[in-house]
Amino acid sequence: MVFLLLTSNRIIIKFILLTSLINYFYVDNTVSLCMKSGRAASLKIQELTETLLSLSTYTLHIL
């Protein structure tokens, strides 16, 4: 029983890390593309920052 719990926690943590890594590259590429249009870039960066903050909060809540 304990082994299953530890295994499921490892899977969840790996999933969260993988999701965070994917989000990091997505944000990096999106910001690079948006930099060509000033105002749209600042709005997109704000939106992505809020998304990352909510993801971090969710991750801490799970752990």
PDB file of N, CA, C and O in Angstrom:
ATOM      1  N   MET A   1       0.829  -1.203   0.000  1.00  0.00           N
ATOM      2  CA  MET A   1       0.000   0.000   0.000  1.00  0.00           C
ATOM      3  C   MET A   1       0.869   1.262   0.000  1.00  0.00           C
ATOM      4  O   MET A   1       0.633   2.189  -0.774  1.00  0.00           O
ATOM      5  N   VAL A   2       1.869   1.284   0.871  1.00  0.00           N
ATOM      6  CA  VAL A   2       2.762   2.444   0.953  1.00  0.00           C
ATOM      7  C   VAL A   2       3.539   2.598  -0.354  1.00  0.00           C
ATOM      8  O   VAL A   2       3.756   3.713  -0.828  1.00  0.00           O
ATOM      9  N   PHE A   3       3.956   1.464  -0.934  1.00  0.00           N
ATOM     10  CA  PHE A   3       4.694   1.507  -2.198  1.00  0.00           C
ATOM     11  C   PHE A   3       3.846   2.137  -3.299  1.00  0.00           C
ATOM     12  O   PHE A   3       4.338   2.950  -4.081  1.00  0.00           O
ATOM     13  N   LEU A   4       2.566   1.756  -3.355  1.00  0.00           N
ATOM     14  CA  LEU A   4       1.674   2.331  -4.371  1.00  0.00           C
ATOM     15  C   LEU A   4       1.508   3.827  -4.174  1.00  0.00           C
ATOM     16  O   LEU A   4       1.466   4.586  -5.143  1.00  0.00           O
ATOM     17  N   LEU A   5       1.415   4.245  -2.936  1.00  0.00           N
ATOM     18  CA  LEU A   5       1.276   5.673  -2.636  1.00  0.00           C
ATOM     19  C   LEU A   5       2.525   6.436  -3.061  1.00  0.00           C
ATOM     20  O   LEU A   5       2.423   7.502  -3.667  1.00  0.00           O
ATOM     21  N   LEU A   6       3.700   5.898  -2.748  1.00  0.00           N
ATOM     22  CA  LEU A   6       4.951   6.550  -3.146  1.00  0.00           C
ATOM     23  C   LEU A   6       5.096   6.590  -4.664  1.00  0.00           C
ATOM     24  O   LEU A   6       5.539   7.592  -5.226  1.00  0.00           O
ATOM     25  N   THR A   7       4.722   5.497  -5.319  1.00  0.00           N
ATOM     26  CA  THR A   7       4.807   5.446  -6.778  1.00  0.00           C
ATOM     27  C   THR A   7       3.875   6.462  -7.411  1.00  0.00           C
ATOM     28  O   THR A   7       4.258   7.149  -8.358  1.00  0.00           O
ATOM     29  N   SER A   8       2.660   6.565  -6.903  1.00  0.00           N
ATOM     30  CA  SER A   8       1.715   7.526  -7.474  1.00  0.00           C
ATOM     31  C   SER A   8       2.183   8.960  -7.233  1.00  0.00           C
ATOM     32  O   SER A   8       1.991   9.825  -8.088  1.00  0.00           O
ATOM     33  N   ASN A   9       2.794   9.218  -6.077  1.00  0.00           N
ATOM     34  CA  ASN A   9       3.334  10.556  -5.812  1.00  0.00           C
ATOM     35  C   ASN A   9       4.467  10.885  -6.769  1.00  0.00           C
ATOM     36  O   ASN A   9       4.561  12.013  -7.253  1.00  0.00           O
ATOM     37  N   ARG A  10       5.326   9.918  -7.047  1.00  0.00           N
ATOM     38  CA  ARG A  10       6.422  10.147  -7.999  1.00  0.00           C
ATOM     39  C   ARG A  10       5.879  10.447  -9.387  1.00  0.00           C
ATOM     40  O   ARG A  10       6.382  11.331 -10.080  1.00  0.00           O
ATOM     41  N   ILE A  11       4.853   9.711  -9.790  1.00  0.00           N
ATOM     42  CA  ILE A  11       4.252   9.940 -11.108  1.00  0.00           C
ATOM     43  C   ILE A  11       3.650  11.336 -11.173  1.00  0.00           C
ATOM     44  O   ILE A  11       3.810  12.033 -12.176  1.00  0.00           O
ATOM     45  N   ILE A  12       2.963  11.750 -10.124  1.00  0.00           N
ATOM     46  CA  ILE A  12       2.358  13.086 -10.086  1.00  0.00           C
ATOM     47  C   ILE A  12       3.438  14.157 -10.151  1.00  0.00           C
ATOM     48  O   ILE A  12       3.299  15.130 -10.892  1.00  0.00           O
ATOM     49  N   ILE A  13       4.505  13.992  -9.391  1.00  0.00           N
ATOM     50  CA  ILE A  13       5.588  14.982  -9.384  1.00  0.00           C
ATOM     51  C   ILE A  13       6.263  15.051 -10.752  1.00  0.00           C
ATOM     52  O   ILE A  13       6.564  16.142 -11.235  1.00  0.00           O
ATOM     53  N   LYS A  14       6.505  13.893 -11.385  1.00  0.00           N
ATOM     54  CA  LYS A  14       7.102  13.891 -12.725  1.00  0.00           C
ATOM     55  C   LYS A  14       6.182  14.581 -13.723  1.00  0.00           C
ATOM     56  O   LYS A  14       6.648  15.322 -14.588  1.00  0.00           O
ATOM     57  N   PHE A  15       4.883  14.343 -13.609  1.00  0.00           N
ATOM     58  CA  PHE A  15       3.926  14.990 -14.501  1.00  0.00           C
ATOM     59  C   PHE A  15       3.958  16.505 -14.319  1.00  0.00           C
ATOM     60  O   PHE A  15       3.942  17.252 -15.298  1.00  0.00           O
ATOM     61  N   ILE A  16       4.002  16.955 -13.075  1.00  0.00           N
ATOM     62  CA  ILE A  16       4.043  18.395 -12.791  1.00  0.00           C
ATOM     63  C   ILE A  16       5.324  19.010 -13.344  1.00  0.00           C
ATOM     64  O   ILE A  16       5.289  20.088 -13.937  1.00  0.00           O
ATOM     65  N   LEU A  17       6.450  18.335 -13.155  1.00  0.00           N
ATOM     66  CA  LEU A  17       7.720  18.851 -13.673  1.00  0.00           C
ATOM     67  C   LEU A  17       7.716  18.910 -15.194  1.00  0.00           C
ATOM     68  O   LEU A  17       8.191  19.882 -15.781  1.00  0.00           O
ATOM     69  N   LEU A  18       7.182  17.879 -15.831  1.00  0.00           N
ATOM     70  CA  LEU A  18       7.105  17.864 -17.290  1.00  0.00           C
ATOM     71  C   LEU A  18       6.199  18.979 -17.791  1.00  0.00           C
ATOM     72  O   LEU A  18       6.530  19.665 -18.758  1.00  0.00           O
ATOM     73  N   THR A  19       5.058  19.161 -17.137  1.00  0.00           N
ATOM     74  CA  THR A  19       4.134  20.231 -17.513  1.00  0.00           C
ATOM     75  C   THR A  19       4.790  21.593 -17.344  1.00  0.00           C
ATOM     76  O   THR A  19       4.626  22.471 -18.191  1.00  0.00           O
ATOM     77  N   SER A  20       5.526  21.773 -16.263  1.00  0.00           N
ATOM     78  CA  SER A  20       6.215  23.043 -16.029  1.00  0.00           C
ATOM     79  C   SER A  20       7.260  23.306 -17.104  1.00  0.00           C
ATOM     80  O   SER A  20       7.408  24.435 -17.571  1.00  0.00           O
ATOM     81  N   LEU A  21       7.979  22.267 -17.494  1.00  0.00           N
ATOM     82  CA  LEU A  21       8.996  22.407 -18.535  1.00  0.00           C
ATOM     83  C   LEU A  21       8.359  22.790 -19.865  1.00  0.00           C
ATOM     84  O   LEU A  21       8.853  23.674 -20.564  1.00  0.00           O
ATOM     85  N   ILE A  22       7.262  22.123 -20.216  1.00  0.00           N
ATOM     86  CA  ILE A  22       6.546  22.452 -21.455  1.00  0.00           C
ATOM     87  C   ILE A  22       6.047  23.887 -21.404  1.00  0.00           C
ATOM     88  O   ILE A  22       6.175  24.624 -22.382  1.00  0.00           O
ATOM     89  N   ASN A  23       5.481  24.289 -20.275  1.00  0.00           N
ATOM     90  CA  ASN A  23       4.990  25.664 -20.129  1.00  0.00           C
ATOM     91  C   ASN A  23       6.122  26.671 -20.253  1.00  0.00           C
ATOM     92  O   ASN A  23       5.936  27.739 -20.835  1.00  0.00           O
ATOM     93  N   TYR A  24       7.289  26.347 -19.716  1.00  0.00           N
ATOM     94  CA  TYR A  24       8.434  27.259 -19.800  1.00  0.00           C
ATOM     95  C   TYR A  24       8.804  27.522 -21.260  1.00  0.00           C
ATOM     96  O   TYR A  24       8.993  28.671 -21.659  1.00  0.00           O
ATOM     97  N   PHE A  25       8.906  26.455 -22.053  1.00  0.00           N
ATOM     98  CA  PHE A  25       9.271  26.639 -23.460  1.00  0.00           C
ATOM     99  C   PHE A  25       8.157  27.336 -24.232  1.00  0.00           C
ATOM    100  O   PHE A  25       8.427  28.135 -25.128  1.00  0.00           O
ATOM    101  N   TYR A  26       6.902  27.034 -23.885  1.00  0.00           N
ATOM    102  CA  TYR A  26       5.775  27.701 -24.544  1.00  0.00           C
ATOM    103  C   TYR A  26       5.810  29.197 -24.260  1.00  0.00           C
ATOM    104  O   TYR A  26       5.647  30.014 -25.167  1.00  0.00           O
ATOM    105  N   VAL A  27       6.022  29.549 -23.001  1.00  0.00           N
ATOM    106  CA  VAL A  27       6.082  30.963 -22.622  1.00  0.00           C
ATOM    107  C   VAL A  27       7.245  31.649 -23.331  1.00  0.00           C
ATOM    108  O   VAL A  27       7.090  32.758 -23.843  1.00  0.00           O
ATOM    109  N   ASP A  28       8.399  31.004 -23.367  1.00  0.00           N
ATOM    110  CA  ASP A  28       9.583  31.583 -24.000  1.00  0.00           C
ATOM    111  C   ASP A  28       9.322  31.865 -25.482  1.00  0.00           C
ATOM    112  O   ASP A  28       9.638  32.949 -25.972  1.00  0.00           O
ATOM    113  N   ASN A  29       8.752  30.903 -26.186  1.00  0.00           N
ATOM    114  CA  ASN A  29       8.467  31.085 -27.613  1.00  0.00           C
ATOM    115  C   ASN A  29       7.385  32.125 -27.841  1.00  0.00           C
ATOM    116  O   ASN A  29       7.486  32.931 -28.766  1.00  0.00           O
ATOM    117  N   THR A  30       6.355  32.116 -27.011  1.00  0.00           N
ATOM    118  CA  THR A  30       5.260  33.070 -27.173  1.00  0.00           C
ATOM    119  C   THR A  30       5.744  34.488 -26.933  1.00  0.00           C
ATOM    120  O   THR A  30       5.388  35.403 -27.677  1.00  0.00           O
ATOM    121  N   VAL A  31       6.557  34.677 -25.895  1.00  0.00           N
ATOM    122  CA  VAL A  31       7.083  36.012 -25.598  1.00  0.00           C
ATOM    123  C   VAL A  31       7.960  36.490 -26.752  1.00  0.00           C
ATOM    124  O   VAL A  31       7.884  37.653 -27.146  1.00  0.00           O
ATOM    125  N   SER A  32       8.791  35.602 -27.296  1.00  0.00           N
ATOM    126  CA  SER A  32       9.646  35.981 -28.423  1.00  0.00           C
ATOM    127  C   SER A  32       8.809  36.416 -29.619  1.00  0.00           C
ATOM    128  O   SER A  32       9.132  37.402 -30.282  1.00  0.00           O
ATOM    129  N   LEU A  33       7.742  35.685 -29.893  1.00  0.00           N
ATOM    130  CA  LEU A  33       6.882  36.033 -31.026  1.00  0.00           C
ATOM    131  C   LEU A  33       6.119  37.324 -30.772  1.00  0.00           C
ATOM    132  O   LEU A  33       5.930  38.129 -31.684  1.00  0.00           O
ATOM    133  N   CYS A  34       5.684  37.518 -29.541  1.00  0.00           N
ATOM    134  CA  CYS A  34       4.872  38.693 -29.217  1.00  0.00           C
ATOM    135  C   CYS A  34       5.692  39.974 -29.144  1.00  0.00           C
ATOM    136  O   CYS A  34       5.133  41.066 -29.243  1.00  0.00           O
ATOM    137  N   MET A  35       6.989  39.865 -28.974  1.00  0.00           N
ATOM    138  CA  MET A  35       7.819  41.064 -28.835  1.00  0.00           C
ATOM    139  C   MET A  35       7.766  41.951 -30.074  1.00  0.00           C
ATOM    140  O   MET A  35       8.128  43.127 -30.020  1.00  0.00           O
ATOM    141  N   LYS A  36       7.317  41.385 -31.183  1.00  0.00           N
ATOM    142  CA  LYS A  36       7.241  42.163 -32.420  1.00  0.00           C
ATOM    143  C   LYS A  36       6.098  43.169 -32.381  1.00  0.00           C
ATOM    144  O   LYS A  36       6.101  44.133 -33.147  1.00  0.00           O
ATOM    145  N   SER A  37       5.123  42.960 -31.504  1.00  0.00           N
ATOM    146  CA  SER A  37       4.013  43.914 -31.398  1.00  0.00           C
ATOM    147  C   SER A  37       3.871  44.333 -29.939  1.00  0.00           C
ATOM    148  O   SER A  37       3.365  43.572 -29.113  1.00  0.00           O
ATOM    149  N   GLY A  38       4.315  45.538 -29.629  1.00  0.00           N
ATOM    150  CA  GLY A  38       4.463  46.048 -28.266  1.00  0.00           C
ATOM    151  C   GLY A  38       3.342  45.800 -27.288  1.00  0.00           C
ATOM    152  O   GLY A  38       3.535  45.068 -26.317  1.00  0.00           O
ATOM    153  N   ARG A  39       2.165  46.387 -27.508  1.00  0.00           N
ATOM    154  CA  ARG A  39       1.071  46.293 -26.535  1.00  0.00           C
ATOM    155  C   ARG A  39       0.589  44.857 -26.384  1.00  0.00           C
ATOM    156  O   ARG A  39       0.344  44.395 -25.270  1.00  0.00           O
ATOM    157  N   ALA A  40       0.453  44.163 -27.488  1.00  0.00           N
ATOM    158  CA  ALA A  40       0.018  42.765 -27.428  1.00  0.00           C
ATOM    159  C   ALA A  40       1.006  41.939 -26.614  1.00  0.00           C
ATOM    160  O   ALA A  40       0.617  41.012 -25.903  1.00  0.00           O
ATOM    161  N   ALA A  41       2.280  42.280 -26.722  1.00  0.00           N
ATOM    162  CA  ALA A  41       3.304  41.544 -25.976  1.00  0.00           C
ATOM    163  C   ALA A  41       3.114  41.720 -24.479  1.00  0.00           C
ATOM    164  O   ALA A  41       3.182  40.747 -23.729  1.00  0.00           O
ATOM    165  N   SER A  42       2.876  42.950 -24.034  1.00  0.00           N
ATOM    166  CA  SER A  42       2.733  43.173 -22.593  1.00  0.00           C
ATOM    167  C   SER A  42       1.492  42.478 -22.050  1.00  0.00           C
ATOM    168  O   SER A  42       1.517  41.949 -20.939  1.00  0.00           O
ATOM    169  N   LEU A  43       0.406  42.472 -22.822  1.00  0.00           N
ATOM    170  CA  LEU A  43      -0.808  41.779 -22.375  1.00  0.00           C
ATOM    171  C   LEU A  43      -0.582  40.272 -22.322  1.00  0.00           C
ATOM    172  O   LEU A  43      -1.030  39.606 -21.388  1.00  0.00           O
ATOM    173  N   LYS A  44       0.105  39.741 -23.312  1.00  0.00           N
ATOM    174  CA  LYS A  44       0.361  38.300 -23.346  1.00  0.00           C
ATOM    175  C   LYS A  44       1.289  37.892 -22.204  1.00  0.00           C
ATOM    176  O   LYS A  44       1.074  36.859 -21.569  1.00  0.00           O
ATOM    177  N   ILE A  45       2.308  38.689 -21.942  1.00  0.00           N
ATOM    178  CA  ILE A  45       3.228  38.389 -20.838  1.00  0.00           C
ATOM    179  C   ILE A  45       2.477  38.394 -19.510  1.00  0.00           C
ATOM    180  O   ILE A  45       2.709  37.534 -18.661  1.00  0.00           O
ATOM    181  N   GLN A  46       1.573  39.364 -19.327  1.00  0.00           N
ATOM    182  CA  GLN A  46       0.787  39.424 -18.098  1.00  0.00           C
ATOM    183  C   GLN A  46      -0.082  38.176 -17.962  1.00  0.00           C
ATOM    184  O   GLN A  46      -0.166  37.587 -16.884  1.00  0.00           O
ATOM    185  N   GLU A  47      -0.723  37.776 -19.050  1.00  0.00           N
ATOM    186  CA  GLU A  47      -1.576  36.591 -19.031  1.00  0.00           C
ATOM    187  C   GLU A  47      -0.767  35.333 -18.714  1.00  0.00           C
ATOM    188  O   GLU A  47      -1.203  34.497 -17.923  1.00  0.00           O
ATOM    189  N   LEU A  48       0.402  35.199 -19.325  1.00  0.00           N
ATOM    190  CA  LEU A  48       1.241  34.027 -19.085  1.00  0.00           C
ATOM    191  C   LEU A  48       1.784  34.001 -17.660  1.00  0.00           C
ATOM    192  O   LEU A  48       1.905  32.935 -17.056  1.00  0.00           O
ATOM    193  N   THR A  49       2.107  35.170 -17.128  1.00  0.00           N
ATOM    194  CA  THR A  49       2.584  35.250 -15.746  1.00  0.00           C
ATOM    195  C   THR A  49       1.499  34.787 -14.781  1.00  0.00           C
ATOM    196  O   THR A  49       1.776  34.042 -13.840  1.00  0.00           O
ATOM    197  N   GLU A  50       0.262  35.228 -15.013  1.00  0.00           N
ATOM    198  CA  GLU A  50      -0.853  34.799 -14.160  1.00  0.00           C
ATOM    199  C   GLU A  50      -1.054  33.293 -14.253  1.00  0.00           C
ATOM    200  O   GLU A  50      -1.328  32.638 -13.247  1.00  0.00           O
ATOM    201  N   THR A  51      -0.918  32.739 -15.459  1.00  0.00           N
ATOM    202  CA  THR A  51      -1.065  31.295 -15.637  1.00  0.00           C
ATOM    203  C   THR A  51       0.010  30.541 -14.868  1.00  0.00           C
ATOM    204  O   THR A  51      -0.281  29.547 -14.203  1.00  0.00           O
ATOM    205  N   LEU A  52       1.249  31.009 -14.955  1.00  0.00           N
ATOM    206  CA  LEU A  52       2.342  30.343 -14.241  1.00  0.00           C
ATOM    207  C   LEU A  52       2.181  30.447 -12.733  1.00  0.00           C
ATOM    208  O   LEU A  52       2.485  29.499 -12.009  1.00  0.00           O
ATOM    209  N   LEU A  53       1.705  31.589 -12.256  1.00  0.00           N
ATOM    210  CA  LEU A  53       1.477  31.740 -10.815  1.00  0.00           C
ATOM    211  C   LEU A  53       0.394  30.789 -10.335  1.00  0.00           C
ATOM    212  O   LEU A  53       0.528  30.181  -9.273  1.00  0.00           O
ATOM    213  N   SER A  54      -0.682  30.655 -11.109  1.00  0.00           N
ATOM    214  CA  SER A  54      -1.746  29.742 -10.703  1.00  0.00           C
ATOM    215  C   SER A  54      -1.255  28.298 -10.747  1.00  0.00           C
ATOM    216  O   SER A  54      -1.636  27.489  -9.901  1.00  0.00           O
ATOM    217  N   LEU A  55      -0.406  27.965 -11.733  1.00  0.00           N
ATOM    218  CA  LEU A  55       0.163  26.620 -11.808  1.00  0.00           C
ATOM    219  C   LEU A  55       1.054  26.344 -10.600  1.00  0.00           C
ATOM    220  O   LEU A  55       1.016  25.250 -10.037  1.00  0.00           O
ATOM    221  N   SER A  56       1.850  27.326 -10.203  1.00  0.00           N
ATOM    222  CA  SER A  56       2.722  27.164  -9.034  1.00  0.00           C
ATOM    223  C   SER A  56       1.905  26.969  -7.767  1.00  0.00           C
ATOM    224  O   SER A  56       2.231  26.122  -6.935  1.00  0.00           O
ATOM    225  N   THR A  57       0.844  27.752  -7.621  1.00  0.00           N
ATOM    226  CA  THR A  57      -0.034  27.624  -6.457  1.00  0.00           C
ATOM    227  C   THR A  57      -0.672  26.248  -6.422  1.00  0.00           C
ATOM    228  O   THR A  57      -0.752  25.624  -5.363  1.00  0.00           O
ATOM    229  N   TYR A  58      -1.128  25.770  -7.575  1.00  0.00           N
ATOM    230  CA  TYR A  58      -1.747  24.453  -7.671  1.00  0.00           C
ATOM    231  C   TYR A  58      -0.737  23.361  -7.318  1.00  0.00           C
ATOM    232  O   TYR A  58      -1.070  22.410  -6.611  1.00  0.00           O
ATOM    233  N   THR A  59       0.491  23.497  -7.810  1.00  0.00           N
ATOM    234  CA  THR A  59       1.543  22.521  -7.518  1.00  0.00           C
ATOM    235  C   THR A  59       1.835  22.468  -6.025  1.00  0.00           C
ATOM    236  O   THR A  59       1.945  21.382  -5.456  1.00  0.00           O
ATOM    237  N   LEU A  60       1.960  23.618  -5.387  1.00  0.00           N
ATOM    238  CA  LEU A  60       2.213  23.655  -3.945  1.00  0.00           C
ATOM    239  C   LEU A  60       1.047  23.068  -3.167  1.00  0.00           C
ATOM    240  O   LEU A  60       1.249  22.421  -2.140  1.00  0.00           O
ATOM    241  N   HIS A  61      -0.168  23.288  -3.647  1.00  0.00           N
ATOM    242  CA  HIS A  61      -1.351  22.747  -2.977  1.00  0.00           C
ATOM    243  C   HIS A  61      -1.342  21.221  -3.026  1.00  0.00           C
ATOM    244  O   HIS A  61      -1.713  20.566  -2.053  1.00  0.00           O
ATOM    245  N   ILE A  62      -0.916  20.652  -4.164  1.00  0.00           N
ATOM    246  CA  ILE A  62      -0.868  19.188  -4.300  1.00  0.00           C
ATOM    247  C   ILE A  62       0.192  18.598  -3.380  1.00  0.00           C
ATOM    248  O   ILE A  62      -0.039  17.582  -2.725  1.00  0.00           O
ATOM    249  N   LEU A  63       1.356  19.242  -3.336  1.00  0.00           N
ATOM    250  CA  LEU A  63       2.453  18.708  -2.523  1.00  0.00           C
ATOM    251  C   LEU A  63       2.190  18.968  -1.062  1.00  0.00           C
ATOM    252  O   LEU A  63       3.000  18.594  -0.213  1.00  0.00           O
TER     253      LEU A  63
END
